[in-house]
Amino acid sequence: MAHFSWFFIFLCAGLLSLCCQSAAQTQAITPEPSGQRETISVGELYFPEKYVPAPEGIDFYLHMQGSARVAQQQFDASKRSGVLVSVVLPGLSNAYREHFKDLNTFWKMLDEVKARFKRADGSLPEIRSVTILSFSAGFGAVREFLKDKAIYQRIDSLVMLDSIHAGYVDDDLTARKIPDDQMAGFTAFARDAAAGKKRMIVSHSEVKPPNYASTTETARYLLEAVDGKMESVRETWTPKLILTSRFEKGKLKILGFAGETGADHMQHLYEISRFLGQL
């Protein structure tokens, strides 16, 4: 457990602090999403106005960390048919891990969504697909989800938005070796996506944390797991979000972006719809 001491000291003082401040500022300037919001036990449920589930069931999206309003606006922009639950907590990745520590919370969340859209005949719609979107510290919950076989199988798609961090073995900043156990679930999902069994998008910036593995390092770890190599590119997604490297295999995409600042990190939150478009 020594690996995690770095997280509480440095992420709190760095990226998370900026994330919370930036997200709060965004809340004040982002236009109101056009759909309907309702509070459920784990967070905030959002769905387009007049939404009715398809006969095949509900396409479910769970977003964690940053700003619920930004996620909702970006969900609108993506033109996705489905529902979005946003979970935004004060604290670090451990806050998300603790929030979903009882993994029954995951299934209760799906049951609440199904109950909300009970049909006139009293029957409940199925959950057709599950997509998890994690920004920044949200990975703490995703790591726990992927440890559970049933939840792993239930998740169809992962979108990790500058979001996969890890410690170093023995806190050794020279060797900078990432513990396999902290990456096991992400590695398995990446391999399944590369084989076409799942869908996974991993984005990373060039932010370099002082005492723990960056999203660039964890992306490199996943690349090695699937025998991949990044291709150098130069694509302007927005003036503040420049794609500089890419890897694709099967249904796995690893996308590297320019930018070493907290503001660059935040662009991965602000452009959720673009990443959804990559699924």
C-alpha positions in Angstrom: 0.0 0.0 0.0 3.0 2.3 0.1 2.4 3.0 -3.6 -0.5 5.2 -2.7 1.2 7.8 -0.4 2.2 9.8 -3.4 -1.3 10.1 -4.6 -2.8 11.8 -1.6 0.0 14.4 -1.4 0.8 15.3 -5.0 -2.4 14.8 -6.9 -4.4 16.8 -4.4 -2.0 19.7 -4.7 -1.8 19.5 -8.4 -4.1 18.2 -11.0 -7.1 17.6 -8.8 -7.0 21.1 -7.4 -6.9 22.6 -10.9 -9.6 20.2 -12.0 -12.0 21.2 -9.3 -11.3 24.9 -9.7 -11.6 24.7 -13.5 -14.8 22.6 -13.4 -16.4 25.1 -10.9 -15.6 27.9 -13.3 -17.0 25.9 -16.2 -20.2 25.3 -14.2 -20.8 29.1 -14.3 -20.2 29.6 -18.0 -21.4 26.4 -19.6 -24.9 26.7 -21.2 -27.6 24.7 -19.5 -28.0 21.2 -21.1 -31.3 20.8 -22.8 -32.3 17.5 -21.2 -33.7 16.4 -17.9 -31.7 15.9 -14.7 -32.7 13.8 -11.7 -30.9 12.7 -8.6 -30.4 9.0 -8.0 -28.5 7.3 -5.2 -25.1 7.3 -6.8 -25.1 10.6 -8.7 -27.1 12.6 -11.2 -29.2 11.0 -14.0 -29.5 12.9 -17.3 -31.4 12.1 -20.4 -32.6 14.0 -23.5 -36.0 15.6 -23.4 -38.7 13.1 -24.4 -36.2 10.2 -24.3 -37.8 6.8 -24.6 -35.7 3.6 -24.5 -35.4 1.6 -27.7 -37.2 -1.7 -27.7 -33.8 -3.4 -27.4 -33.1 -1.5 -24.2 -31.1 1.5 -22.7 -27.7 2.6 -23.7 -26.2 3.5 -20.4 -23.2 5.9 -19.9 -21.5 6.6 -16.6 -19.2 9.6 -16.3 -16.9 10.2 -13.4 -14.9 13.3 -12.2 -14.8 16.9 -13.4 -18.2 18.5 -14.0 -21.6 17.0 -14.4 -22.8 19.9 -16.4 -19.9 19.7 -18.9 -20.5 16.0 -19.3 -24.2 16.5 -19.9 -23.6 19.2 -22.5 -21.0 17.0 -24.2 -23.5 14.1 -24.1 -26.0 16.3 -26.0 -23.3 17.3 -28.5 -22.4 13.7 -29.1 -26.0 13.0 -30.3 -26.0 9.7 -28.4 -29.2 8.1 -27.7 -29.2 6.9 -24.1 -28.9 8.1 -20.5 -25.9 9.5 -18.6 -25.2 9.2 -14.9 -22.6 11.6 -13.6 -20.7 11.0 -10.4 -18.5 14.0 -9.3 -16.9 13.7 -5.9 -14.6 15.9 -3.8 -11.3 14.1 -3.3 -8.9 11.9 -5.1 -9.1 8.5 -6.9 -9.7 6.9 -3.5 -13.0 8.8 -3.2 -14.2 7.1 -6.3 -12.9 3.7 -5.1 -14.7 4.2 -1.8 -17.9 5.4 -3.5 -18.1 2.1 -5.4 -16.4 -0.1 -2.7 -19.6 -2.1 -2.4 -19.8 -3.3 -5.9 -23.6 -3.9 -5.5 -23.7 -0.1 -5.9 -23.0 -0.6 -9.6 -25.9 -3.0 -10.1 -28.2 -0.8 -7.9 -27.4 2.1 -10.3 -28.4 0.1 -13.3 -31.6 -1.1 -11.6 -32.5 2.5 -10.6 -32.2 3.6 -14.3 -34.3 0.7 -15.5 -37.0 1.5 -12.9 -37.1 5.1 -14.0 -38.1 4.0 -17.5 -40.7 1.4 -16.5 -43.0 0.7 -19.4 -46.7 1.3 -19.3 -47.3 -2.5 -19.0 -45.1 -2.5 -15.9 -42.1 -4.3 -17.5 -38.6 -2.9 -17.2 -36.3 -2.2 -20.1 -33.0 -4.0 -20.3 -29.6 -2.3 -20.2 -28.5 -2.8 -23.8 -24.9 -1.4 -23.4 -22.7 0.1 -20.7 -20.1 2.7 -21.5 -17.8 4.1 -18.7 -16.2 7.5 -19.1 -13.5 8.4 -16.6 -11.7 11.7 -16.4 -8.7 12.3 -14.2 -9.2 10.7 -10.7 -12.3 8.7 -11.8 -10.1 5.8 -12.6 -10.2 4.8 -9.0 -13.7 3.4 -9.5 -12.9 1.9 -12.9 -10.0 -0.1 -11.4 -12.4 -1.6 -8.9 -15.0 -2.4 -11.5 -12.6 -4.3 -13.6 -11.5 -6.5 -10.7 -15.0 -7.9 -10.6 -15.7 -10.6 -13.2 -19.4 -9.8 -13.6 -19.0 -6.1 -13.9 -16.1 -6.5 -16.3 -18.3 -8.6 -18.5 -21.2 -6.1 -18.3 -19.0 -3.1 -19.4 -18.9 -2.8 -23.2 -16.8 0.3 -23.6 -14.2 2.3 -21.6 -13.3 5.9 -22.4 -10.3 6.9 -20.2 -9.8 10.6 -20.5 -6.3 11.4 -19.4 -7.2 9.2 -16.5 -5.0 6.2 -15.9 -2.4 6.8 -13.2 -0.4 4.3 -11.1 2.3 4.3 -8.5 5.8 2.9 -8.8 7.1 -0.3 -7.4 8.7 0.5 -4.0 8.2 4.2 -4.8 11.4 3.9 -6.9 11.6 7.1 -9.0 14.7 5.9 -10.8 13.4 2.5 -12.1 9.8 3.9 -12.6 8.4 0.4 -12.8 4.6 0.4 -12.7 3.0 -2.3 -10.5 1.3 -4.9 -12.6 -1.6 -5.3 -10.1 -2.5 -1.6 -10.6 -2.8 -2.1 -14.3 -4.2 -5.6 -14.5 -7.8 -4.7 -15.3 -6.9 -2.0 -17.8 -4.5 -4.4 -19.5 -7.1 -7.2 -19.8 -9.7 -4.7 -21.2 -7.1 -3.3 -23.7 -6.3 -6.8 -24.9 -10.0 -7.6 -25.3 -10.5 -4.4 -27.2 -7.6 -5.1 -29.4 -9.2 -8.5 -30.2 -12.5 -6.8 -31.0 -14.3 -8.1 -27.9 -14.6 -4.7 -26.1 -14.2 -1.0 -27.1 -11.6 1.1 -25.4 -10.3 4.6 -25.9 -7.3 5.9 -23.8 -6.2 9.5 -24.1 -3.2 11.0 -22.5 -1.6 14.4 -22.2 2.1 15.2 -21.6 1.5 16.3 -18.0 4.4 14.9 -15.8 3.5 14.3 -12.2 6.4 14.4 -9.8 6.1 11.2 -7.9 3.8 8.8 -9.7 3.2 7.4 -13.2 1.8 9.8 -15.8 -1.0 8.9 -18.2 1.7 8.8 -20.9 3.6 6.1 -18.9 0.4 4.0 -18.3 -0.5 4.3 -22.0 3.0 3.0 -22.8 2.4 0.1 -20.4 -0.8 -0.8 -22.3 1.0 -0.5 -25.7 3.5 -3.0 -24.6 0.8 -5.3 -23.4 -0.8 -5.4 -26.9 2.5 -5.3 -28.8 1.7 -1.8 -30.1 3.6 1.2 -31.2 2.4 4.8 -31.4 2.3 6.5 -34.8 3.3 10.2 -34.9 0.6 12.5 -36.3 -0.4 16.1 -36.1 -4.2 16.7 -36.0 -5.9 19.8 -34.6 -9.0 18.6 -32.9 -9.5 22.0 -31.4 -7.1 24.9 -31.0 -6.4 23.6 -27.5 -6.4 19.9 -28.2 -3.7 18.7 -30.6 -3.3 15.0 -31.4 0.3 14.1 -31.7 0.3 10.3 -31.7 -2.1 7.4 -32.3 -2.4 3.7 -32.0 -5.3 1.6 -33.2 -5.8 -2.2 -33.1 -9.2 -3.8 -33.3 -11.4 -1.7 -31.2 -8.7 -0.2 -29.1 -7.5 3.4 -29.6 -4.7 5.1 -27.7 -4.5 8.8 -28.4 -1.7 11.1 -27.3 -2.1 14.8 -27.1 0.2 17.8 -26.7 0.2 19.8 -23.5 2.0 19.7 -20.2 -0.2 21.9 -18.1 -3.3 21.4 -16.0 -5.3 23.5 -18.5 -4.2 21.0 -21.2 -5.4 18.1 -19.0 -8.8 19.8 -18.7 -9.3 19.8 -22.5 -9.9 16.0 -22.3 -13.0 16.7 -20.2 -14.2 19.6 -22.3 -14.2 17.5 -25.5 -16.0 14.3 -24.3 -18.2 14.3 -27.4 -15.2 14.0 -29.7 -13.9 11.0 -27.8 -17.3 9.4 -27.9 -17.2 9.9 -31.6 -14.2 7.6 -31.7 -16.0 4.6 -30.3 
